[in-house]
Amino acid sequence: MFSRETYISRRNELKKRVGSGLILFIGNDETGSNYEDNTYDFRQDSSFLYYFGLPYAGLNAIIDIDNDKEIIFGDELTIDSIVWMGNQPTLHEKAAMHGVDTTLPASEIKNYLEKAAKSGQKIHYTPTYRAEHKLKLLDWLNIKPGAEQPSVDLIRAIVDMRNHKTEEEIEEIERACNVTADMHIAAMKALRPGMHEYEIVAVIESVATANGCRLSFPTIATTHGQTLHNHAHHHLVKPGDMLLIDAGSETPMGYAGDMSSTICADKTYTPRQKLIYDLQVAMHKASVAALKPGVPFKDVYELSAEVMCRGLKDLGIMKGDPAEAVAAGAHAMFYPHGLGHMMGLDVHDMENLGEVWVGYDGQPKSTQFGRKSLRLARPLEPGFVHTIEPGIYFIPELIDYWGSEKRFADFIDYAELEKWRDFTGVRNEEDYLITADGARRLGKKIPLTTDEVEAIR
């Protein structure tokens, strides 16, 4: 945990930004995977962690701005709980460590909220992303699932605070990034033809565990890199393959790292692999060089896409003007996702609050295929932490779909593209902090270029 004063300061700032009413924080509960007592790994709601710092199930909280009250609702451990879980500080003691002096039984929150609603007090809450959140709102305030009206004032206040990372947060994120880098480096050293993907997953995830961390998201480790989020790990790694890894660690305080690498199964990349891999690295380096305060991240994305289109034009796969190809959306055949996303207490920071607020500052998102997947577009500001992860993919199903309609035939040479349909995909990713005059990579450097990867193989 951070200091008691950190959480008090955060709550005080939130009260100033929201101004009036009552702020409801719905914490997370334990959830059974296949029966009640066999639970999924518990993870507290990130905004609850940010303002209250308590990583325990069964808690909810209220900041009553109008009546100057801060209350955590939850139940003290019973003797049965202690037998199974061991003794712990009381809930009141835990809350006091984070600057909250008032705790009440979990059941009391319904009465408190009902009184507030009857008095006409505005109740602010964030979007629900779990069924249990919806059921709580139904029970407490008779808000039917699907009829929720999250507070835009609260969302914008939280987004602005959490988007700007403090020095102590940056230190914690860097810890996650260092462990994440070690996860990828270990995979680069271990990979050999004849291994199954799950054997490399075991190597990756053991590094996180050995450093007291958990995973920030389910590990991607696949020889079928053309599938963007491929969580299948059963394939055999064959000579001539590449293994695309997207993996990250999360510290005990909940802060995330997120990196990707694409590793040759053999000691070296093939000449054909180098052509696409080196082009992806050029996209990556151009993006990093463009990072500084005031630059719209959307422009950095457009730059990365133009670099790719120029390179694919040199290979005969694309044609025409690269800038025009990007404007039209032809680049999405090979680059159907965004360039990066905010990162912090969530690996996709505050995605539950809405990308339109986190990454777009309330401005509308594009609906164009590929471009609509850009999670971050707004001008960059000091304190922002985000990823850089351009990619190049050859997706047979997309090639067939667009090719059957000759879509973007002015920019894509389908006859030449057909020769590449079995290439799979390449993605590499690093994490960056926007500083006063530029950007700084967070965490240890992982091998990026073909020469760097081959040197560790």
N, C-alpha and C positions, 0 to 999 in steps of 0.2 A: 504494500500500500504506500501511497504518497503520504505526506504529512497531513495531520488533522486540518491544518490551516488551508491546505490546498482545496479540500472538499468544501470547507466553509466558504472560501473565496469564490469557488465556482458557483455554489448555490446563490450566494449574494448577487453575483453578476447576472445570473439567470433571472432572478427576481426583478432586477432593474430593467432588463431587456423586455420581459413579458409585461411588467407594469402592474397588473391587477388580476384578480381571480384566484383560482386554485389549480395547481399543477399536479396531475396524477401520474405517477410512475408505476407502471405495471411490471413487476419483476417476473422472472421465469420460474417455472416449477419443474420438478422431476417428471420425466415422461417415460413410460414403459415402452420397450422395443417390441417384445413379443408376449410379455405379461408384466403386471404392474411393478413387481419388485426387481425385474431385470431391466434396469433403466439405461437409456442413452447417456453418454457422458454429459454431465451437466455443464451448461454455459449460461451465465447470467446475462441479462439484457445489457447491451453496451452503454446506453445512456444512463441506466441505473448505476452501472459501475462508475461512469464518469462523475456523477454527482454525489454518489453515496459510498462507493468503494467496497460494497459488501457482496462477495461472490457466493452467496448462499441461496439455496432454493426456498420457495415459500414466502418470500418477502415482497411487500408492496410499500409504496411511500407516497406522502403528500407534502407538497410545499404550499401552504395556505398563505398567499401573499397578503391578502386583505386583513387577516387576523394574526399575522406574524408568527406562524407556527410551522414547524418542521417535524413530521411524525413518520416513524417506520412502523409498519404493521406486520406482525409475525408472531409465531408461538415459540415459547421457550421449549427446550428439549425436555422430554419426559425421561423417566428412568429406562424405559424400553429403548428410546433413542440412544441413550448413553451406552447401554449394553452393546448395541450394534455399531455405534459410530465413535465411541469414546467420549470422554468429557471435553467440553469446550467452554469458553467464556459465555456468559449469558448474552442474550440478544441485546439487553440494555447496555452491557459492557462493550459489545461489538459496535453498537451504534455510537456510543460516547467516544470511542476511538476515532470516529469519523465526524465528530462535531455535532451529532444529533442527540439531544438529551431526553426526548420523549419517545417511548415505544408503547404500543398498544397491541392487544391480541388481534390476530388476523381477522376475526369476525367483526371487529369494530369498524372496519373501513366502510362497510355498507351503510351503517348508520351515519357516519360522518359525511359521506357523499350524498346521501339522501337529504340530509339537512341543508347541505350547501345548495343542492339543486332546488329545493323548495324555497330557499331564500332568494333565489334568482342569481346566485353567484355563478360566474362563468367558470366552467371546468375545462381545463386544457389537457389534452392527452395526445400522444403521438400515434401514427398509424399502427394497426395491429398486424402482426406477421405470424402469429401462432393461434391455433384454434382456442387454446386456453385463455388468451387475451380477449377474444371475442365473447367467450362465455362469461368471463368476469364482468365485462361491460354490460352484458345482458342481465346478470344477477344484480349488480350494484346500481345500475342506472336505467335498466329496462331499454337499453339500446340494442336493437336486433342486429344479428350478424348481417353485414352488408350495408347497414344504415349508419355506420360510424362517420363522424365528422371531425377528423383530427384537426388540431389547432395549427393554422398556418403560422401564427405569431410564435408559437412554441417551437415549431419545426425550424423556422428561420433563425431563432435565437440559438437553438442547440447547434445547428449546422455551422453558424458563424463562429461559435466558440470552439467546437471540436475540429473544425477545419484548420484553425490556427494553432499549431502544436507549440507547447511551451518547451523550455530546455529540458525539464525533467521527463517530459513525454518523449522528446527526441532521443534522449539517452536510453529509454526503455525500448523504443522502436529499433534503435541501433543494435541493442542486444538481440532482439528477435532476428534482425537482418544478419548478424554475425553467425548465429546458429543456422539460419537458412542457407547461407553461403557454404558452411561446412557440410550441410546435407547434400548439396549439389556436388561439391568437390569429392566427397566420399563416393558418390555414384559414378563420377568420372573415372575414379581410380579402380572401381570394382567391376565395371561393365566388361563382359566378354561374350563373344558369340557362343551360343549353346546354353546360356542362362535364360530363365524365364523372367518376364517383367516383374513378377511378384518377388523374385529374389532381390532385385534392385530396390523395390519398394521397401523391403525389410531393412536394407542398408540405410536408406534415406530416413526412415522413421525411427530407427534405433538411435540416430544422431540426435534427433529432437528429444527423445526420451532421456538419453544420457546427459543432456544439458538441462534437465528439469523443465522441459517445455512440452507442449502438446502441439498438434497440427493446427494451422490456421485455416485449413480447408482440406478436403479429401485429396490425396496425392494423385496426380496424373503422371503416369510413366508408361509410354506406349510407343510401339513401333509404327502405329497407325496415326501419325501426327496430323493427318488431314482432318481427323475428327477433333474439334477444338477442345471439348471437355470429355475426353475418353478416360473413363475410370475403370475399364477392364484391364486386368493385369495378367491374363493367362497365356499371352502369346510367347512363343519361343523367339529369342533374339537370334537372328541368322546373320552370317557374314554378308556385308553389304548393306545392312540395315542402319537406320539412325533411330535413336531412342529419344523422344521428346519428353522432357520432365518439367512439370510445373508443380512446385511444392514450396511450402513455407512453414515456419514455426510460429507459435504463439507463446509468449511469456506467461508466467503465473499471474501477472497483473492484467493479461488480456490483450497486450499489444502485439501486432502481427508483422511478419516479414513475408515477402512473396517474390520468388524469383523463378525464372525458367531457363532451361538450357537444352540444347539439342546435340546429342553426343553420337559420334560415329561408333558403330559396334566394333569395327576393326581399329587398328592402330592409327589409321589415317582416313580422311574422307576421300571418296572417289572424286575424280575431276568433275563429274557431273554434279555431285553434291556440293562441291566447292563453289560452283557458279551461283547456285541459289543461296547457299549459306553466306557467302561473302556479300551478296546483294542485301540480304537481311541485316547483316552487320552494318552496312553502309546506311541503311534506313535508321538503324539504332543510333549510330554515332551522329548523324545529321540531326536527329531529334534531340539528343542530349545537348549538342552545341547550341541549340536554339532556346534552351530553357533560361528564362529570367523573368523577374517581376514585370507585370504589365502585358506580357505576350499571351494572347488567347491560346489556350491549349488546342483549340480547334485548328488554328493555323499550323501548329507543330504537327498535328495529325495529317493535314493536307500536304505538308512538306514531306513527311515520311512516305506518303502514298505516291507523290510525284517521283521521288527517288526510285521507288520500286518500279514504276511504269517506265522510266527511262532505262533502267537495267533490263527489264523484260523486253523492251523494244530492241535493245542491242542484241538480245538472244533470238529475236525474230518471233517471239510469242505475242507481243503487242505491237501496235502500229499507231500512227497518228501523233497528235500533240499530247504529251503526258498530262499537262495541266487541264486540257479539255477532257481527257479520259477520266481524270479524277472528278472534275466537276459533274460529268455525266453519270458517274457511279460505276464505270467499267472496271475500276481497280478492285471492286469488291469481289470479283471472280476469284482473286488470289488473296485478298486481304479483307475478309468479311467481318472483322471485329474492330474495336477501337484501339487507340494507342496506349491507354493506361487508365488508371482509376485512383481515386483518393485511397489512402491507407492509414490505419491507426488502430483504434480499438476493434475495428472490423477490418478484415482483409480487403473487402470492398466497403470503405468507410461509410457508415450511415446509409447503406443502400436501402434499408427498411424505411428511411424517412423520405425517400424519393430522389432519384437522380436529377430531376428537374430543379431541385433546391440545392443539392450537394454539388453537382457538377456543372450546373447551368445557371445558378443564381436566379431561378424563376423564369428564365427564358425558355421558349419551346424547343423541343428536340426535333431533329430531322426525322422523317419517316422513310428515308431512302435506305434500301438494303445496304448493309455494311455500315453506313454512316449513322444509322439509328442505334447501332451498338456502341457508339462512342459515349462512354460514361462520364467523361470529363471534357468540357469544352470552354469553360469560362476563363477570363484572364487570370494568370497565375499571380499569387501574392506570397510575400515572405511568410514562412511558417507552414505552407502547404507541403504535405508529404504525399507522393504519388508514384506510381510505377511507370516505367517505359517498356513497352512490350510489343513492338511491331512484329508481324509475322507474314509468311508467304506460304500458301497452301495450294495444293492441286487436288481438288475434291471431285472425284469421278462423277458423282451424282449431280453436282452443280454444273460441271462441264457438259454433261448430257442434257440437262434441263435448259440451260441457256443456249447451248449449241443447236438444239432442235428448233429453236426460234430465231437462230442467228442474231441473238441479242448483242448489241454493241459490236456488230461486225466491222464497223469502221475503226475499232480500236483493238479487237482481239482476232488473231489469226488462228482460227479453229483447227486448221489442218496441222499447223505446227504445234499447237497446244496438245493435240491428241498424242503426240510423242512423249508427253510429260505426265500423262494421267496417273501413272503409278508412282510418282515421286514422293508422295505423302506431304509432309509439312515441316516447316522450320520456325521456331519461335525462341527468342532469348529475351530475358527480362531482368531489369535492375530497379532499385528503389531510390528515389531522389527527394531531397529536401530543397525547397526554394529558399534561397538566402536573400540578403538585401541587394546583392548585385549579380546573382547568377543562380547556380544550383550545385549541390554537393551530393555525391553518391553516399548512401547509407550502407554500412556493413562492409565486410571484406569483399575484395574484388574476386569474382569467380571468372575462370577463363571464358573469354568471349569469342575471339577470332579463331579461325581454324588452326593457326599455328599454336595459339595458347592452349587449345583443347588437346591437340595432338601431343604437345609437350608433356601433358600430365597423363596421357594414355599409356 
